[in-house]
Amino acid sequence: MKKILFVINENLRKAGNQTLMMSIVRELSNTYSFDVLLFDSKNGYYDDEFLSYGGRIYHIPNYEGKNKLIKKIDFYLRWIWNGKRVRKILLNNYDVIHCTNNFESAYILKEAKKAGIPSRISMSVIITKEYNALRSFYNSICLKIINKYATVKLACSKEAGETTFKNGYQIISNSYKKEFDVPIKDVKFDNPVLIQIASYNSNKDQVFTIKVFNELLKFYPNAKLNFVGFENENGYQNRMLNLINELDIKDNVKMYESNANTIELLDNSTHLMLPSHLESFGIVLLEAQARGVKCVVSDTVVKDADVGGCSFLAYEIGEKEWAKFIAEDFRINRGKHQKYDTSKFSEENITKQYDLLYQGKEIDNKDY
């Protein structure tokens, strides 16, 4: 049985890279043996499930303090002190290393080559932003190392690949959990029920969603808004709560933990909100469409996950126009759930591509 090591920067929380890894492990654990290396000290949402498949979790924490200067120094130099510890883990006779930590995969891939790991995957799961001169220089050095030592470069979307690798990469889209494919419930709605499922931060822009919802209440005073997630930007959840209190709409808004039953919540929602500023591939859009829920999405989000249930709106038109769009859509459709064909993004179909990849075979995709 081939041994595969995943590399992820954060703990096994309920987030994109971790969800991707778990979908692969669930489908392929009878064929491959999986371990994971995390640059984080904390336990996470998926720990117990991952361990139930017989894998090991390695922790090499990056700096987790609040000193910004030390954090910056750690970011640029941690490959020096992490290298020896990574090297020791890589000596466990792995056949494949699958890195989803973007440019930071560079020194790990180099160590993997030294350790004799034949298949070395660098995967981009984010759209790389424009950075300052130092960060751009650092990224360019890392990319040279990745190009030298990666045997495969992957991206979850064309935009993620272009902004990270420029060229020479292949695409395997993200998948959604098969649990979302249960029959769609026929729920009747008297008022709009919005939901946003995402970590709480400026990029996901829950503050904008709250402003849109406040405008929607002028059309439907009994509308509801649900948030599912966790804070991963210091102080952002307080910004949300302060705005909710300032607008005096707390009776219409609920906040759920990230382990909430999202299938049940989606079944009782009329619209999913995703006003992200950057989004390489929205798994949550697949989950919502699998449940028949209409998605209202910023036009800065990659459109790969749209199977007919997404409406893309510009930030520039403002929260009032977003609210008008939702109100009119509800007036016409009453939030009725529709059947969208998300089958090409199912765990089964997507993990077939990873199975081919881990076997060293060609995947069903073209090179970019």
Secondary structure as a PSIPRED ss2 file (coil, helix, strand):
# PSIPRED VFORMAT (PSIPRED V4.0)

   1 M C   1.000  0.000  0.000
   2 K E   0.000  0.000  1.000
   3 K E   0.000  0.000  1.000
   4 I E   0.000  0.000  1.000
   5 L E   0.000  0.000  1.000
   6 F E   0.000  0.000  1.000
   7 V E   0.000  0.000  1.000
   8 I E   0.000  0.000  1.000
   9 N C   1.000  0.000  0.000
  10 E C   1.000  0.000  0.000
  11 N C   1.000  0.000  0.000
  12 L C   1.000  0.000  0.000
  13 R C   1.000  0.000  0.000
  14 K C   1.000  0.000  0.000
  15 A C   1.000  0.000  0.000
  16 G H   0.000  1.000  0.000
  17 N H   0.000  1.000  0.000
  18 Q H   0.000  1.000  0.000
  19 T H   0.000  1.000  0.000
  20 L H   0.000  1.000  0.000
  21 M H   0.000  1.000  0.000
  22 M H   0.000  1.000  0.000
  23 S H   0.000  1.000  0.000
  24 I H   0.000  1.000  0.000
  25 V H   0.000  1.000  0.000
  26 R H   0.000  1.000  0.000
  27 E H   0.000  1.000  0.000
  28 L H   0.000  1.000  0.000
  29 S C   1.000  0.000  0.000
  30 N C   1.000  0.000  0.000
  31 T C   1.000  0.000  0.000
  32 Y E   0.000  0.000  1.000
  33 S E   0.000  0.000  1.000
  34 F E   0.000  0.000  1.000
  35 D E   0.000  0.000  1.000
  36 V E   0.000  0.000  1.000
  37 L E   0.000  0.000  1.000
  38 L E   0.000  0.000  1.000
  39 F C   1.000  0.000  0.000
  40 D C   1.000  0.000  0.000
  41 S C   1.000  0.000  0.000
  42 K C   1.000  0.000  0.000
  43 N C   1.000  0.000  0.000
  44 G C   1.000  0.000  0.000
  45 Y C   1.000  0.000  0.000
  46 Y C   1.000  0.000  0.000
  47 D H   0.000  1.000  0.000
  48 D H   0.000  1.000  0.000
  49 E H   0.000  1.000  0.000
  50 F H   0.000  1.000  0.000
  51 L H   0.000  1.000  0.000
  52 S H   0.000  1.000  0.000
  53 Y C   1.000  0.000  0.000
  54 G C   1.000  0.000  0.000
  55 G C   1.000  0.000  0.000
  56 R C   1.000  0.000  0.000
  57 I E   0.000  0.000  1.000
  58 Y E   0.000  0.000  1.000
  59 H E   0.000  0.000  1.000
  60 I C   1.000  0.000  0.000
  61 P C   1.000  0.000  0.000
  62 N C   1.000  0.000  0.000
  63 Y C   1.000  0.000  0.000
  64 E C   1.000  0.000  0.000
  65 G C   1.000  0.000  0.000
  66 K C   1.000  0.000  0.000
  67 N C   1.000  0.000  0.000
  68 K H   0.000  1.000  0.000
  69 L H   0.000  1.000  0.000
  70 I H   0.000  1.000  0.000
  71 K H   0.000  1.000  0.000
  72 K H   0.000  1.000  0.000
  73 I H   0.000  1.000  0.000
  74 D H   0.000  1.000  0.000
  75 F H   0.000  1.000  0.000
  76 Y H   0.000  1.000  0.000
  77 L H   0.000  1.000  0.000
  78 R H   0.000  1.000  0.000
  79 W H   0.000  1.000  0.000
  80 I H   0.000  1.000  0.000
  81 W H   0.000  1.000  0.000
  82 N H   0.000  1.000  0.000
  83 G H   0.000  1.000  0.000
  84 K H   0.000  1.000  0.000
  85 R H   0.000  1.000  0.000
  86 V H   0.000  1.000  0.000
  87 R H   0.000  1.000  0.000
  88 K H   0.000  1.000  0.000
  89 I H   0.000  1.000  0.000
  90 L H   0.000  1.000  0.000
  91 L C   1.000  0.000  0.000
  92 N C   1.000  0.000  0.000
  93 N C   1.000  0.000  0.000
  94 Y C   1.000  0.000  0.000
  95 D C   1.000  0.000  0.000
  96 V E   0.000  0.000  1.000
  97 I E   0.000  0.000  1.000
  98 H E   0.000  0.000  1.000
  99 C E   0.000  0.000  1.000
 100 T C   1.000  0.000  0.000
 101 N C   1.000  0.000  0.000
 102 N H   0.000  1.000  0.000
 103 F H   0.000  1.000  0.000
 104 E H   0.000  1.000  0.000
 105 S H   0.000  1.000  0.000
 106 A H   0.000  1.000  0.000
 107 Y H   0.000  1.000  0.000
 108 I H   0.000  1.000  0.000
 109 L H   0.000  1.000  0.000
 110 K H   0.000  1.000  0.000
 111 E H   0.000  1.000  0.000
 112 A H   0.000  1.000  0.000
 113 K H   0.000  1.000  0.000
 114 K H   0.000  1.000  0.000
 115 A C   1.000  0.000  0.000
 116 G C   1.000  0.000  0.000
 117 I C   1.000  0.000  0.000
 118 P C   1.000  0.000  0.000
 119 S E   0.000  0.000  1.000
 120 R E   0.000  0.000  1.000
 121 I E   0.000  0.000  1.000
 122 S E   0.000  0.000  1.000
 123 M E   0.000  0.000  1.000
 124 S E   0.000  0.000  1.000
 125 V C   1.000  0.000  0.000
 126 I C   1.000  0.000  0.000
 127 I C   1.000  0.000  0.000
 128 T C   1.000  0.000  0.000
 129 K C   1.000  0.000  0.000
 130 E C   1.000  0.000  0.000
 131 Y C   1.000  0.000  0.000
 132 N C   1.000  0.000  0.000
 133 A H   0.000  1.000  0.000
 134 L H   0.000  1.000  0.000
 135 R H   0.000  1.000  0.000
 136 S H   0.000  1.000  0.000
 137 F H   0.000  1.000  0.000
 138 Y H   0.000  1.000  0.000
 139 N H   0.000  1.000  0.000
 140 S H   0.000  1.000  0.000
 141 I H   0.000  1.000  0.000
 142 C H   0.000  1.000  0.000
 143 L H   0.000  1.000  0.000
 144 K H   0.000  1.000  0.000
 145 I H   0.000  1.000  0.000
 146 I H   0.000  1.000  0.000
 147 N H   0.000  1.000  0.000
 148 K H   0.000  1.000  0.000
 149 Y H   0.000  1.000  0.000
 150 A C   1.000  0.000  0.000
 151 T C   1.000  0.000  0.000
 152 V E   0.000  0.000  1.000
 153 K E   0.000  0.000  1.000
 154 L E   0.000  0.000  1.000
 155 A E   0.000  0.000  1.000
 156 C C   1.000  0.000  0.000
 157 S C   1.000  0.000  0.000
 158 K H   0.000  1.000  0.000
 159 E H   0.000  1.000  0.000
 160 A H   0.000  1.000  0.000
 161 G H   0.000  1.000  0.000
 162 E H   0.000  1.000  0.000
 163 T H   0.000  1.000  0.000
 164 T H   0.000  1.000  0.000
 165 F C   1.000  0.000  0.000
 166 K C   1.000  0.000  0.000
 167 N C   1.000  0.000  0.000
 168 G C   1.000  0.000  0.000
 169 Y C   1.000  0.000  0.000
 170 Q E   0.000  0.000  1.000
 171 I E   0.000  0.000  1.000
 172 I C   1.000  0.000  0.000
 173 S C   1.000  0.000  0.000
 174 N C   1.000  0.000  0.000
 175 S C   1.000  0.000  0.000
 176 Y E   0.000  0.000  1.000
 177 K C   1.000  0.000  0.000
 178 K H   0.000  1.000  0.000
 179 E H   0.000  1.000  0.000
 180 F H   0.000  1.000  0.000
 181 D H   0.000  1.000  0.000
 182 V C   1.000  0.000  0.000
 183 P C   1.000  0.000  0.000
 184 I C   1.000  0.000  0.000
 185 K C   1.000  0.000  0.000
 186 D C   1.000  0.000  0.000
 187 V C   1.000  0.000  0.000
 188 K C   1.000  0.000  0.000
 189 F C   1.000  0.000  0.000
 190 D C   1.000  0.000  0.000
 191 N C   1.000  0.000  0.000
 192 P C   1.000  0.000  0.000
 193 V E   0.000  0.000  1.000
 194 L E   0.000  0.000  1.000
 195 I E   0.000  0.000  1.000
 196 Q E   0.000  0.000  1.000
 197 I E   0.000  0.000  1.000
 198 A C   1.000  0.000  0.000
 199 S C   1.000  0.000  0.000
 200 Y E   0.000  0.000  1.000
 201 N C   1.000  0.000  0.000
 202 S C   1.000  0.000  0.000
 203 N C   1.000  0.000  0.000
 204 K C   1.000  0.000  0.000
 205 D C   1.000  0.000  0.000
 206 Q H   0.000  1.000  0.000
 207 V H   0.000  1.000  0.000
 208 F H   0.000  1.000  0.000
 209 T H   0.000  1.000  0.000
 210 I H   0.000  1.000  0.000
 211 K H   0.000  1.000  0.000
 212 V H   0.000  1.000  0.000
 213 F H   0.000  1.000  0.000
 214 N H   0.000  1.000  0.000
 215 E H   0.000  1.000  0.000
 216 L H   0.000  1.000  0.000
 217 L C   1.000  0.000  0.000
 218 K C   1.000  0.000  0.000
 219 F C   1.000  0.000  0.000
 220 Y C   1.000  0.000  0.000
 221 P C   1.000  0.000  0.000
 222 N C   1.000  0.000  0.000
 223 A C   1.000  0.000  0.000
 224 K E   0.000  0.000  1.000
 225 L E   0.000  0.000  1.000
 226 N E   0.000  0.000  1.000
 227 F E   0.000  0.000  1.000
 228 V E   0.000  0.000  1.000
 229 G C   1.000  0.000  0.000
 230 F C   1.000  0.000  0.000
 231 E E   0.000  0.000  1.000
 232 N C   1.000  0.000  0.000
 233 E C   1.000  0.000  0.000
 234 N C   1.000  0.000  0.000
 235 G C   1.000  0.000  0.000
 236 Y H   0.000  1.000  0.000
 237 Q H   0.000  1.000  0.000
 238 N H   0.000  1.000  0.000
 239 R H   0.000  1.000  0.000
 240 M H   0.000  1.000  0.000
 241 L H   0.000  1.000  0.000
 242 N H   0.000  1.000  0.000
 243 L H   0.000  1.000  0.000
 244 I H   0.000  1.000  0.000
 245 N H   0.000  1.000  0.000
 246 E H   0.000  1.000  0.000
 247 L C   1.000  0.000  0.000
 248 D C   1.000  0.000  0.000
 249 I C   1.000  0.000  0.000
 250 K H   0.000  1.000  0.000
 251 D H   0.000  1.000  0.000
 252 N H   0.000  1.000  0.000
 253 V E   0.000  0.000  1.000
 254 K E   0.000  0.000  1.000
 255 M E   0.000  0.000  1.000
 256 Y E   0.000  0.000  1.000
 257 E C   1.000  0.000  0.000
 258 S C   1.000  0.000  0.000
 259 N C   1.000  0.000  0.000
 260 A C   1.000  0.000  0.000
 261 N C   1.000  0.000  0.000
 262 T H   0.000  1.000  0.000
 263 I H   0.000  1.000  0.000
 264 E H   0.000  1.000  0.000
 265 L H   0.000  1.000  0.000
 266 L H   0.000  1.000  0.000
 267 D H   0.000  1.000  0.000
 268 N C   1.000  0.000  0.000
 269 S C   1.000  0.000  0.000
 270 T C   1.000  0.000  0.000
 271 H E   0.000  0.000  1.000
 272 L E   0.000  0.000  1.000
 273 M E   0.000  0.000  1.000
 274 L E   0.000  0.000  1.000
 275 P C   1.000  0.000  0.000
 276 S C   1.000  0.000  0.000
 277 H C   1.000  0.000  0.000
 278 L C   1.000  0.000  0.000
 279 E E   0.000  0.000  1.000
 280 S C   1.000  0.000  0.000
 281 F C   1.000  0.000  0.000
 282 G C   1.000  0.000  0.000
 283 I H   0.000  1.000  0.000
 284 V H   0.000  1.000  0.000
 285 L H   0.000  1.000  0.000
 286 L H   0.000  1.000  0.000
 287 E H   0.000  1.000  0.000
 288 A H   0.000  1.000  0.000
 289 Q H   0.000  1.000  0.000
 290 A H   0.000  1.000  0.000
 291 R C   1.000  0.000  0.000
 292 G C   1.000  0.000  0.000
 293 V C   1.000  0.000  0.000
 294 K E   0.000  0.000  1.000
 295 C E   0.000  0.000  1.000
 296 V E   0.000  0.000  1.000
 297 V E   0.000  0.000  1.000
 298 S E   0.000  0.000  1.000
 299 D C   1.000  0.000  0.000
 300 T C   1.000  0.000  0.000
 301 V E   0.000  0.000  1.000
 302 V C   1.000  0.000  0.000
 303 K H   0.000  1.000  0.000
 304 D H   0.000  1.000  0.000
 305 A H   0.000  1.000  0.000
 306 D C   1.000  0.000  0.000
 307 V C   1.000  0.000  0.000
 308 G C   1.000  0.000  0.000
 309 G C   1.000  0.000  0.000
 310 C E   0.000  0.000  1.000
 311 S E   0.000  0.000  1.000
 312 F E   0.000  0.000  1.000
 313 L E   0.000  0.000  1.000
 314 A C   1.000  0.000  0.000
 315 Y H   0.000  1.000  0.000
 316 E H   0.000  1.000  0.000
 317 I H   0.000  1.000  0.000
 318 G H   0.000  1.000  0.000
 319 E H   0.000  1.000  0.000
 320 K H   0.000  1.000  0.000
 321 E H   0.000  1.000  0.000
 322 W H   0.000  1.000  0.000
 323 A H   0.000  1.000  0.000
 324 K H   0.000  1.000  0.000
 325 F H   0.000  1.000  0.000
 326 I H   0.000  1.000  0.000
 327 A H   0.000  1.000  0.000
 328 E H   0.000  1.000  0.000
 329 D H   0.000  1.000  0.000
 330 F H   0.000  1.000  0.000
 331 R H   0.000  1.000  0.000
 332 I H   0.000  1.000  0.000
 333 N H   0.000  1.000  0.000
 334 R C   1.000  0.000  0.000
 335 G C   1.000  0.000  0.000
 336 K C   1.000  0.000  0.000
 337 H C   1.000  0.000  0.000
 338 Q C   1.000  0.000  0.000
 339 K C   1.000  0.000  0.000
 340 Y C   1.000  0.000  0.000
 341 D C   1.000  0.000  0.000
 342 T C   1.000  0.000  0.000
 343 S H   0.000  1.000  0.000
 344 K H   0.000  1.000  0.000
 345 F H   0.000  1.000  0.000
 346 S E   0.000  0.000  1.000
 347 E H   0.000  1.000  0.000
 348 E H   0.000  1.000  0.000
 349 N H   0.000  1.000  0.000
 350 I H   0.000  1.000  0.000
 351 T H   0.000  1.000  0.000
 352 K H   0.000  1.000  0.000
 353 Q H   0.000  1.000  0.000
 354 Y H   0.000  1.000  0.000
 355 D H   0.000  1.000  0.000
 356 L H   0.000  1.000  0.000
 357 L H   0.000  1.000  0.000
 358 Y H   0.000  1.000  0.000
 359 Q C   1.000  0.000  0.000
 360 G C   1.000  0.000  0.000
 361 K C   1.000  0.000  0.000
 362 E C   1.000  0.000  0.000
 363 I C   1.000  0.000  0.000
 364 D C   1.000  0.000  0.000
 365 N C   1.000  0.000  0.000
 366 K C   1.000  0.000  0.000
 367 D E   0.000  0.000  1.000
 368 Y C   1.000  0.000  0.000
